[in-house]
Amino acid sequence: MFQVKIFVFKGSTTSTCLLFVYPGVFYLKLNREDLLSPQKLGACALVIFGICVGLLSLILIIFNWINQ
């Protein structure tokens, strides 16, 4: 049962980083436009959204572990 909990934790954190955080960070790092350009603002929003989703997922997993 402990291995399942580890896989759930690992999957939730890894998937949000791969889907939301990393693409936005890579775009911000590789693009040379102004920070206030629409594309960079969208990348910043994607990173912030990904961090929020990751934290929410992590909090829900921890509450689920506590309540079991």
N, C-alpha and C positions, 0 to 999 in steps of 0.2 A: 504494500500500500504506500510505503514511503517513496518508492521509485516513481509511482504514478504522480505523486505530489511534486516531485522534482521535475518531471517532464512537463507538467502543467505550468509550473513557474517558468521553466526555461522556454517553453513554447510561447507563452504570452509576452515575455520580454523580448525575445528574439524576433517574433513576427512583427511587433509594432516598430522595432528599430529598422527592420528590413523594408517594411512597407511605407513608413512615414518619415522617420528621422533621417536615415542615411541618404535617401535621394535629395532631400532638401539641403542637407549639410554639404553633400558633394557639389550640388549646383552652386551654392553660395561660395564654396572654395574655388571652383574652377572658372566661374564667370567673372568677367572684369567690369561689369556694368556698375553704375551707381547703386548704392544701397537702397535708394528710394525709387528705383525702377519697379514697374509692376511685376516683372518676373521675379526679382529678388524679394519683394514683399510677399509674393505668393509662396516662395520657398521658405521664408521665415514663418509664415502662417502654417505651412505644412509641418515644420519642425516643432512648433509650439503645440499644434494639434496632436502630433504623434507622442510628444512627451505627456500631454494630458491623458491621452487614451492609455498609454503604458502605465501611468501611475494609477489610473482608475482600475485597470485590469489587475494590477498588483494588489491594490487595496481589497478588491472583491475576492481575490484568491485567498488572501490572508484571513478575511472575515469568514470565508467558507471553511478554512482549516480550523478556525477557533470554534465554530458552531458545530463541527462534526464530533 
